[in-house]
Amino acid sequence: MEIKAKDYFIQRDPITKTIHFQGLLLLNGAEEYAPITQLLNELLSQYPSTITLELQQLRMLNSSGFQMLSKFVMKARQHQDIQILIKGNKSISWQTRSLRNLQRLMPTIQIELE
């Protein structure tokens, strides 16, 4: 499944249980993020051993988007047998500043900044 818009592209790979994000995610509030939340929750409901969020090409994410990711991590935390891996880009400042905060919500989350 994929979600396409002018400024961003999100794609779920059902085989690798990876969701790829790219572009600029600057939507307004939870309602506009609902299709992305649904995509994340559908993957979570399959109870895979690992879910990978590939953010290396996501250049911008606003506070509503980060809140969406935070809620997903809190929901995933309830499934102790699911590992979350977030792949980020160390040259994108919001990722180096913000992604580590997700470990406060789920200490077992793995974050790789390349």
GITAVEN-V247605 format. One line per field, one symbol per residue. ss: DSSP state (A for helix, B for strand, O for the rest). psi: psi as a letter, one per 20 degrees, with the letter a starting at -180 (. if undefined). A space follows every 10 residues. Layout:
ss=???
psi=???
This chain:
ss=OBBBOOOBBB BBBOOOOBBB BBBBBOOOAA AAAAAAAAAA AAAAOOOOOB BBBBBBBBBB BOAAAAAAAA AAAAAAAOOO OOBBBBBBOO OOAAAAAAAA AAAAAOOOOB BBBO
psi=qqpprgirpp ppohgilppp pqbonlrorh ghighggggg hgghiilrhp ppoojhjnhq prhhghhggg hgghghhini jpppppoaoi johhghhhhh hhhhhnhiqp poo.
